[in-house]
Amino acid sequence: MLTTLGQGAGMAVEDAVVLAHTLAEPGACDDLPLALRTYEDRRRDRTRSMAATSRSMSDLEQADTPEQRQARDDYFRLTPRQGLARRTEESLTFPAIPDLEPRLIARCTKTGRS
């Protein structure tokens, strides 16, 4: 991920929280590879979104030609502040932790552990 959004440490904290919650779910200890795949599934959309947003912002900020710089300046000058604030809020807001993973619950039920 590029450093454009300055969210590397924040994403690491999010990763740690989601991983801890995933590993604390019933059945996670019985099938660690499944628990880790579940964690990856939970984080994939968020991390892809952050990487894509960071890339877009970097491309916008690092304009090479006068035309690109003018387009960038116009974008920031003409985009309503509410729109810019919404995009910033999306990047800085930690999404809710998903409900228990049905795959892990089913595994726990089969083994009789909770």
Buried (B, 14 or more C-beta within 10 A) or exposed (E): BBEBBEBEEBBEEBBEEBBEBBBEBBBBBBBEEBBBBBBEEBBEEBBEEBBEBBBBBEBBEEBEEEEEBEEBEEEEEEEEEEEEEEBEEEBEEEEEEEEBBEBBBEBBEEEEEE
